[in-house]
């Protein structure tokens, strides 16, 4: 077994210094030639040597590790060279063990743009000690980056590198700021690729979703959370999805044999949600709405309460009272919880003991020392009621001091049956729905 000594970084393997500060991609400037140690042997010994040297094989570049010793013009070669890390050295004992069949040589290697990964390329291009963007969100053929201010002068070359290195990608976009509009649409700019390729197809679990990424909300980082929530639902249950976007929560639930009433204020989200219902063949299980959130909650709830009381729910599951409410608008969803105050007050006193109140899953952003406690206190303040039991769960880290949290709780009877005067008027609710501080 060979003994090796490594350095953490090998400057000779980095892209040429001439690319530093590049603002338009020029792949020719990445060409360079280096000499690397290699073990030459007969082709039949390759698998044995690769196993023995597995920790010493060159692994920081996208180049062939096993190379023919002769050129293609000279015909097939039985001798090959296995490239090693730059500082590979033999001890005296190891050197004496070499034979004519196995020997240490230097090998000339030609490097080019394709030899490095995205991180290495951008590290070489951006000013020294710059933070390299490495976290990308992908939606179909679109890559979404969040560039820092100091990276903006290099935004186009960053986009071009990503476009070149990620083959299926057609468009790279950069988010310009927080979501601050009523329709939850990113303020983005195309920094590389096709500016007209906004319509994407996204696969998640066993479903397919289509949307216009420039006009409808989508967050791939919530895939794990969507899966966790769907696992809480039982087949046959009805879901009320207040801020549904293009329908991922509801459609995934319907594929689990649930039923859903799904709403979004954004007409483009409603359009694609309706398309996705057909695409995933859940038309008979899901109703789509394009309403103000408070109007949606009140309208659908009143209809379902009356259906339950009249016994119509036996004819159609979509006329049954919902068991779960999803409120995925973390910037302001908590503020809409007072729409549930007194919402069930029309249920007669003698029916309330058998009437099942829903479990609400509400998302919120929070910061501070105890984000989950903060969210719970905000919810209790809106509902004007203590939550005896609830589950507050971490969803994702949004930034250094900011988390997305989900709070799940059974709607308390004292809130559901409270006198309706506690509710906000429909006029005020619509204005609140459209106030422009929606963050994602």
Number of C-alpha atoms within 10 A of each C-alpha: 7 14 12 14 11 12 10 5 10 12 10 13 20 19 24 18 11 11 20 16 16 17 16 15 17 12 12 10 15 21 14 16 12 13 15 19 21 25 22 26 21 15 14 11 14 18 10 10 17 16 11 13 18 12 14 20 22 21 14 15 15 14 17 13 15 18 18 16 18 14 10 9 6 8 8 11 14 12 18 20 25 24 26 24 21 23 14 19 17 16 11 8 9 12 13 9 11 12 10 8 11 16 14 19 14 16 19 12 14 12 20 17 20 16 19 20 16 20 14 16 24 26 18 22 24 22 16 10 7 13 14 20 16 12 9 13 15 16 20 21 18 25 21 21 22 18 19 15 9 12 17 13 13 19 22 21 22 28 23 19 21 25 21 17 15 13 9 11 18 20 23 27 24 22 16 15 12 15 20 18 15 15 21 26 21 22 16 18 14 21 21 22 19 13 13 10 14 19 17 15 15 16 12 14 10 8 15 16 22 18 25 18 22 20 18 23 20 22 12 14 12 13 13 13 15 18 15 11 14 18 11 9 17 13 12 17 20 28 28 26 28 26 24 28 30 30 27 23 23 32 29 23 29 26 17 16 17 23 28 29 22 30 27 26 22 22 16 21 28 23 19 20 29 19 18 22 24 13 15 16 15 21 17 13 22 23 18 21 21 18 20 20 23 21 14 22 22 15 12 16 19 17 13 18 21 17 19 17 14 10 12 15 17 12 10 10 18 24 20 25 25 24 18 23 24 22 24 21 21 19 19 21 21 24 18 22 19 21 24 22 25 19 21 22 17 15 17 12 9 8 10 15 9 7 15 14 17 19 18 21 20 25 25 28 25 20 17 11 9 9 21 23 14 16 23 22 15 15 23 14 14 15 24 14 13 14 16 8 9 15 13 18 14 14 17 16 12 13 9 7 11 14 19 22 24 24 21 20 19 19 21 19 16 15 20 22 19 16 15 16 9 15 15 16 11 14 8 9 20 16 11 16 20 15 13 15 15 20 17 19
